[in-house]
């Protein structure tokens, strides 16, 4: 589909999209956990969904930190030119 190579300049947009997807996933998994808890279904499932929500939250934070770092690096490279 694309013939162009991905470069470092593409990273902020890609990381931003990743962060948005992770936040959407976190909300969805948290809602699932709430539904399972409210309906009194399997407690193990509720706990697993809670763990998944925490892992996705951590991944979102890591993506945000990577986005900040890459933006800083790109700005520094632009200033140094």
N, C-alpha and C positions, 0 to 999 in steps of 0.2 A: 504494500500500500504506500509506504513512504520510502523514498530512496535516500533520504538525508540521514546522516549519522546524528545521534543524540550527543549534544555537547553539554558542558557544564552550565552554559547559559540557559539550557532547558530545565535544569534541575529545580529552580524555584517553582515554576509552574507545575511540574510533575509532583513535587512534594506537597504543594498546596492541594492539588487534586487528591492525593493520597490522604492527606489530613482530613479533607472534607468527607471522603468515603469512610474513613475510620470513625469519624464523629457520628455519621449516619448509622453505622453498624453498632456503635456503642448504645445509641438511643434505642435501636431496634432490639438488641439483646437485653437491655434493661427492662424494656416493656414486656418482653417474653418472660423474664424472671418474675416480674410483678404479677403477670397473669397466672403463671404456674403457682406462685405463692398464694394468690387470692383464691384460686380454685381448690387449693388443698391437694394438688396433685403431688407427684413424686418429689420429696424433699431433696433427694440426690440431684435431680434435674435442676431444681432451683439453685442449689449450691454450685453446680457446674456452670450454670448461666451467669451466676454472680462472679465466678472466677474468670469466665470468658469476658465479661464486661470490664473487669479490672485489667485484664491483659490488653484489651483493645484500647482502653484509656491510656495505659502505659505506652502503647505503640503510637497513639496519637500525639502524646507529649514528645516522644522521641522524634517523630516526623517534624513536629514544630521546631524542636531544637536544631534538627538538621537543616530545616528551611532558614532559620536565623543564621546559622553558621555559613551556609552557602551564600546567602545574600551579603553577609559581611565580607566574605572572601571576594565576591564579584565586585563589590564596591571598592575594596582595597585595590584590586587589580586595575580597575578603571582609574582610580586616583593616581596610581603609580605609572600610568602610561604617559 
